[in-house]
Amino acid sequence: MRVVILYRSMSEHRRPVEEFMHEFERRTGKAIETLDPDSREGTTFALTYDIVEYPTMLALSSEGQVQALWRGLPLPTLSEVSYYA
């Protein structure tokens, strides 16, 4: 499985998202993939999965199917996300 978070690094959501990712990696030893919606890859990803709100976190299967989706703040709990990572 793959966990991806789409957020803008130059926004008011930056701090809570980066704190979440840091704590997640510290507790689980696994990293969450990040994408900027303003990048070419991020724009394509957002269009593919119909993402219009940031931050958005997705848990994807190896085939790219959405297993879980969290939009906006507050972010999900670490245990919710660790299940998919």
C-alpha positions in Angstrom: 0.0 0.0 0.0 0.9 3.6 -0.5 0.0 6.6 1.6 0.2 10.0 -0.1 -0.6 13.5 1.3 -1.3 16.4 -1.1 -0.7 19.8 0.5 0.8 23.2 -0.3 4.0 23.8 1.5 3.4 27.6 1.4 0.0 27.5 3.2 -1.4 27.7 6.8 -1.7 23.9 6.7 2.1 23.3 6.4 2.9 23.1 10.1 0.3 20.6 11.2 1.0 18.4 8.1 4.7 18.4 8.6 4.4 17.7 12.3 2.1 14.8 11.5 4.5 13.4 9.0 7.5 13.7 11.4 5.6 12.0 14.2 4.4 9.3 11.9 7.9 8.5 10.7 9.3 8.6 14.2 6.6 6.2 15.6 6.3 3.8 12.6 9.6 4.1 10.8 7.7 4.6 7.6 7.5 7.8 5.5 4.4 9.3 3.9 4.8 10.4 0.3 4.1 14.0 -0.3 2.9 15.9 -3.4 2.5 19.6 -4.1 -0.8 20.2 -6.0 0.9 23.0 -7.9 3.6 20.7 -9.4 3.0 18.8 -12.6 2.9 15.4 -10.9 0.7 16.8 -8.1 -1.8 18.4 -10.5 -2.1 15.1 -12.4 -2.6 13.2 -9.2 -5.3 15.6 -7.9 -7.2 15.4 -11.2 -7.0 11.6 -11.2 -8.4 11.3 -7.7 -10.7 14.4 -7.9 -8.9 16.2 -5.0 -9.9 19.8 -4.5 -9.3 20.3 -0.8 -5.9 20.5 0.9 -4.5 18.8 2.8 -5.8 15.5 1.5 -4.4 12.1 2.5 -5.0 9.0 0.5 -4.3 5.3 1.2 -3.9 3.5 -2.1 -3.7 -0.1 -3.0 -0.9 -1.4 -5.2 -3.3 -1.1 -8.1 -4.0 2.6 -7.3 -7.5 2.1 -5.8 -8.4 4.4 -3.0 -8.6 2.4 0.3 -9.1 5.4 2.6 -9.4 9.2 2.1 -9.0 12.0 4.6 -9.7 15.6 3.6 -8.8 18.8 5.3 -8.1 19.3 9.0 -8.1 17.8 11.5 -5.7 15.1 10.1 -6.5 11.5 10.9 -4.9 9.7 13.9 -1.6 8.1 13.5 -3.1 4.6 14.1 -5.7 5.1 11.3 -2.9 5.9 8.8 -0.4 3.3 10.1 -2.9 0.5 9.2 -2.5 1.4 5.6 1.2 2.1 5.6 
